[in-house]
């Protein structure tokens, strides 16, 4: 599957803020947690969510699916813009009613494993699902969400992310599952304390 230019067109306000404000650690870690996923700026995340929703609207989802916790804020604003429910897989003390669907995801960067759990009641068979999360890196969480939604009998129509690390394989892994990927900022590499991003054309 080839990359859809419109789905991954760099969103200039986000690109500029990453270039100006991101904290870079080595050649792997990019932190923008001061406005995206620890401290959250409501007006800016709403702006990003509306743009991601615009790109995903053609799939006409009936729900947005994400994972606890950092996916909830972008997932909620996309769901609000599309006027559909948000469902999130529980990651922390994941006690949910049966029947449920779960996946265990290894975390090579943090060590250990993460368990995602989803109550099947909230993803009825036939649901039209779009995955949303803050970052796309190795793609393990997103792939698990795709598998869980499909196990519930839902159709996964697309996946949207605020930022993707293009030097990781997540984008390709998700597209290999026949799920189109939308992203707002694409980081090509991290070097000399700076993030090198694909630039907006306008």
Residue pairs with C-beta under 8 A, 6 or more apart in sequence:
1 175
1 176
1 178
1 180
3 171
3 181
4 180
4 182
6 55
7 55
7 158
7 180
7 181
7 182
7 183
8 164
8 181
8 182
8 183
8 186
9 200
9 201
10 184
10 185
10 186
10 197
10 198
10 199
10 200
10 201
11 48
11 51
11 184
11 185
11 200
12 200
12 202
13 44
13 47
13 48
14 48
14 162
14 163
14 184
14 185
15 185
15 197
15 198
15 199
15 200
17 32
17 35
17 44
18 30
18 32
18 163
18 185
18 187
18 195
18 197
19 194
19 195
19 197
21 32
21 34
21 35
22 30
22 31
22 32
22 195
23 30
23 31
23 32
24 30
24 31
24 190
24 193
24 194
24 195
25 31
26 190
27 189
27 190
27 191
28 109
28 190
29 190
30 163
30 165
30 187
30 190
30 195
32 163
33 39
35 41
35 44
35 45
36 45
36 70
36 73
36 74
36 134
36 162
36 163
37 70
37 73
37 134
40 73
45 73
45 74
45 77
46 77
48 74
48 77
48 162
48 184
49 74
49 76
49 77
49 78
49 80
49 81
50 77
50 81
51 184
52 74
52 78
52 132
52 160
52 162
52 182
52 184
53 77
53 78
53 81
53 82
54 81
55 160
55 182
56 78
56 82
56 130
56 132
56 158
56 160
56 182
57 82
59 128
59 130
59 157
59 158
59 180
60 128
60 157
61 82
61 84
61 128
61 129
61 130
61 157
61 158
62 84
62 127
62 128
62 129
63 79
63 84
63 85
63 86
63 87
63 123
63 127
63 128
63 129
63 130
64 75
64 78
64 79
64 82
64 84
64 85
64 86
64 87
64 129
64 130
64 131
64 132
65 75
65 86
65 87
65 88
65 89
65 123
65 129
65 130
65 131
65 132
65 145
65 149
66 72
66 74
66 75
66 86
66 87
66 88
66 89
66 131
66 132
66 133
66 145
67 88
67 89
67 91
67 116
67 133
67 141
67 144
67 145
68 88
68 89
68 90
68 91
68 92
69 91
69 92
70 133
70 134
70 135
71 88
71 132
71 133
71 134
71 141
72 86
72 88
73 134
74 132
74 133
74 134
74 162
75 86
75 88
75 132
75 133
76 86
78 86
78 130
78 132
78 160
79 85
79 86
79 132
87 118
87 122
87 123
89 116
89 117
89 118
89 144
89 145
89 148
90 96
90 116
90 117
90 118
91 114
91 115
91 116
91 117
94 102
94 115
94 116
94 117
95 117
96 117
96 118
96 119
97 119
97 121
99 119
99 120
99 121
100 117
100 118
100 119
100 120
101 117
101 118
101 120
101 148
101 151
101 152
102 115
102 116
102 117
102 118
102 148
103 115
103 116
103 144
103 147
103 148
104 113
104 114
104 115
104 116
105 113
105 114
105 115
105 116
105 140
105 141
105 144
106 112
106 113
106 140
107 113
107 114
107 140
108 138
114 141
116 141
116 144
116 145
116 148
118 148
118 152
120 152
123 129
123 148
123 149
123 152
123 153
123 154
124 152
124 153
124 154
125 152
125 153
125 154
126 153
126 154
126 155
127 149
127 152
127 153
127 154
127 155
128 154
128 155
128 157
129 149
129 154
129 155
129 156
129 157
130 156
130 157
130 158
130 159
130 160
131 142
131 145
131 146
131 149
131 156
131 158
131 159
131 160
131 179
132 159
132 160
132 161
133 141
133 142
133 159
133 160
133 161
133 162
134 161
134 162
134 163
135 161
135 162
135 163
135 164
135 165
136 142
136 159
136 161
136 163
136 164
136 165
136 168
136 170
136 171
136 174
136 181
136 183
137 164
137 165
137 168
137 170
138 168
138 169
138 170
138 173
139 168
139 169
139 170
139 171
139 172
139 173
139 174
140 170
142 159
142 161
142 170
142 173
142 174
143 173
143 174
143 177
146 156
146 159
146 174
146 177
146 179
149 156
150 156
156 177
156 179
157 179
157 180
158 179
158 180
158 181
158 182
159 174
159 179
159 180
159 181
159 182
160 181
160 182
160 183
161 181
161 182
161 183
161 184
162 183
162 184
162 185
163 183
163 184
163 185
163 186
163 187
164 170
164 171
164 181
164 183
164 185
164 186
164 187
165 187
166 186
166 187
166 188
166 198
167 187
167 188
167 189
167 190
171 181
171 183
174 181
175 181
185 197
185 198
186 197
186 198
187 195
187 196
187 197
188 196
188 197
188 198
189 196
190 196
